[in-house]
Every structure is written in C-alpha cells, then in structure tokens.
Amino acid sequence: MYVGRFLVVGPRVGAYRVSSRSFPNRKIIERDDMLTVVPTSDAGATDNPYVSYNCVRPTERGAVIGNGSHTDPIAEKVTMGYPARDALALSLLALDFEKDDYDTPRIAGVVGEKSYVGIVRRDGLVVKEVAEPTLVATYERDSPEPTEFDVESADEAASAVYDADFEHPVCAAGVAREGKGFETAIENGD
C-alpha cells in the first residue's frame, strides 16, 4: 500500500518517513540542530518547493516532526512558548495543504511533555493529543490512528518506519527524548 509520507508520534519517541514515487532521489542530512530532507547528488534539477525541507526540529520544549516547510513555524511557536497543540493548529491552518497536483496534506507532530499529531487536508484540520503511538500519512491513512511502535531510541524509530510495510521507502528520521533534550537518527537506506 502506498501511503506517501508518514509519521508516528508517541509520548517519548517519534519518526518520519519519506515515501515517494515522484522524487525518490532524496536523503536526510543533519544540519545545525535539525534534520533536513534534500535531493541526492544524482537527483535531477527541480523547482518543486516540496522536495527539500526540515523534517525534524528539536527544541527545548518538544521535538517537531513534519513533511514540509510548516515544520519551521511550528518549532518557532513551540520555542516561543505556545502549547504544542496551538503551534500545530495555527501553523497547519495558516499554510494549508500543499498546492500540488494531489492536494497533498501537511502532517506534523510534536514529541514533548504532551505529544500531539496533526494533519491539514483539503477537507479539514485535525490535531490530536496522543497517549500511545499514533500514525498519520499523506494518503490512505490520513486520519490519526493508533499503531504498534515498540521502540525506545531514535535509531530504532528511524529503522522501524523505514522498514514499515508501506511502498516506496526513500529515507527516514527518528527522534527520542533523552534526559532534558532529544536524540535524533537518520536512515537513508544505505
């Protein structure tokens, strides 16, 4: 089953996976204190604004995970002191779904004191507090739903979503609460 990009958010651990039929030549790199999806060196030139973006931004108040440019304003709002739920709702609503050929939803989550997952689709916005691991995807599974995700570290999280039984894996990122901060991990399928 092709679900597109997806994320899993739990109380202490989260992960994000790029799955793509259109732009498979991407990887995740560490840049400053965040993880960024970028084209690989063999990718063709594109002016598509949805190909490269920050996908994980740890902050002191929570780690933000997302499938596009909305990750940054969510992280900025969390850093400014907004509750995670409000940061998700405001940013997803402001940026709305992607204006591509598929009206791709924007998905995001925050792993923090209280963890949340959100999605904005053409037909609405959903932001949900999570007490157990919750998955949301851009296609097919575009409503937050509980999922099995028995991992504890960022490495395990990145590997688990990369190896998940969905089509066209490209790369993945994991994040886990570690003391007062967060550890991150990357799985580029190398």
C-alpha positions in Angstrom: 0.0 0.0 0.0 1.3 3.5 -0.9 0.6 5.9 1.9 3.1 8.6 0.9 5.0 10.4 3.6 4.1 9.5 7.1 5.0 10.0 10.7 4.5 8.2 14.0 4.3 10.2 17.3 4.4 8.6 20.7 4.8 10.0 24.2 8.6 9.8 24.1 9.6 8.8 20.6 8.7 9.9 17.1 9.7 9.2 13.5 9.1 10.4 9.9 9.5 8.6 6.6 9.7 10.0 3.1 8.0 7.6 0.7 7.9 8.8 -2.9 7.1 7.7 -6.4 7.8 11.1 -7.9 11.0 12.2 -6.2 12.9 9.1 -4.8 16.4 10.7 -5.1 16.4 12.3 -1.6 18.1 11.8 1.7 18.1 13.2 5.1 21.1 15.1 6.4 21.9 16.7 9.8 22.2 20.5 9.6 22.8 22.5 12.7 20.4 21.0 15.2 17.8 19.8 12.8 17.3 17.1 10.2 16.7 18.2 6.6 15.3 16.3 3.5 17.5 17.2 0.5 18.0 15.9 -3.1 20.8 13.4 -3.6 23.7 14.4 -5.9 22.2 12.3 -8.7 18.7 13.9 -8.5 17.5 15.9 -11.5 17.0 19.6 -11.2 13.6 20.7 -10.0 11.8 23.8 -9.0 9.3 21.8 -6.9 9.1 23.6 -3.5 8.0 20.4 -1.7 11.2 18.4 -2.3 13.5 19.9 0.3 12.6 20.9 3.9 13.4 20.5 7.6 11.7 17.3 8.8 12.8 17.2 12.5 13.5 20.3 14.7 14.2 19.6 18.4 13.5 22.5 20.7 13.8 22.8 24.5 10.0 22.3 24.8 9.5 19.5 22.2 10.7 17.9 19.0 8.7 18.9 15.9 8.3 16.4 13.0 6.8 17.4 9.7 6.6 16.7 6.0 7.3 20.3 4.7 8.0 23.9 5.3 5.4 24.1 8.1 7.9 22.3 10.4 9.8 25.5 11.0 6.9 27.8 12.1 5.6 25.0 14.4 9.1 24.8 16.0 9.3 28.6 16.3 5.9 28.8 18.0 6.8 25.9 20.4 10.1 27.7 21.2 8.2 31.0 21.9 6.0 29.2 24.5 2.9 28.3 22.5 1.3 25.0 23.6 2.2 22.2 21.1 -1.5 21.8 20.2 -1.8 25.5 19.3 1.5 25.7 17.4 0.4 22.7 15.3 -3.1 24.0 14.7 -2.0 27.6 13.8 0.8 26.6 11.5 -1.1 23.9 9.7 -4.1 26.1 9.2 -2.0 29.0 8.0 0.0 27.0 5.4 -2.9 24.7 4.5 -2.5 21.6 2.3 0.2 21.5 -0.4 -1.0 23.1 -3.6 0.4 20.3 -5.8 -1.4 18.0 -8.3 -2.6 15.8 -5.4 -3.6 18.4 -2.8 -1.1 16.6 -0.5 -1.9 17.0 3.1 0.6 18.5 5.5 1.3 16.3 8.5 3.2 17.2 11.7 3.7 16.1 15.3 5.3 17.2 18.5 7.0 14.9 20.9 7.0 16.7 24.3 5.5 16.8 27.7 2.3 16.3 25.9 2.6 14.8 22.4 0.4 15.7 19.5 -0.1 14.8 15.9 -1.8 16.9 13.3 -2.9 16.9 9.6 -4.4 19.5 7.3 -6.2 18.2 4.3 -8.4 19.8 1.7 -11.5 18.9 3.8 -10.2 20.0 7.2 -7.8 20.1 10.1 -7.2 17.5 12.8 -4.9 18.0 15.8 -5.0 15.2 18.4 -3.2 14.6 21.7 -1.5 11.2 21.7 -1.1 8.9 24.7 0.0 5.9 22.6 2.0 5.8 19.3 -0.1 7.3 16.5 0.4 7.2 12.8 -0.8 9.7 10.2 0.1 9.7 6.5 -0.5 11.9 3.5 -2.5 9.3 1.6 -4.8 6.3 2.6 -4.1 6.7 6.3 -4.8 10.4 6.5 -6.6 10.4 9.9 -4.5 9.8 13.0 -4.7 6.2 14.2 -3.0 4.2 16.9 -0.2 1.9 15.7 2.3 -0.5 17.1 5.6 1.2 17.6 7.7 -0.7 20.2 10.9 1.4 20.1 12.8 3.4 22.6 15.6 5.1 20.8 15.9 7.5 17.8 17.8 4.8 15.9 15.1 2.2 16.5 12.4 4.7 15.5 14.1 5.7 12.2 14.7 2.0 11.3 11.2 1.0 12.3 9.5 3.5 10.0 12.0 2.9 7.2 11.3 -0.8 7.3 7.5 -0.4 7.7 5.3 -2.4 5.3 4.4 0.5 3.0 5.6 1.1 -0.6 8.5 3.2 -1.9 10.7 4.0 1.2 13.2 6.7 0.5 14.6 7.9 3.8 13.6 8.2 7.5 14.3 10.1 10.7 13.8 9.3 14.3 13.7 11.4 17.5 13.6 10.4 21.1 13.5 12.2 24.4 16.9 11.8 26.1 17.0 13.4 29.6 16.1 17.1 29.1 16.9 17.0 25.4 16.4 14.9 22.3 18.5 12.5 20.3 18.0 12.1 16.5 18.8 9.5 14.0 18.8 9.1 10.2 18.1 6.1 8.0 18.9 6.7 4.3 18.7 3.1 3.3 22.4 2.9 2.5 
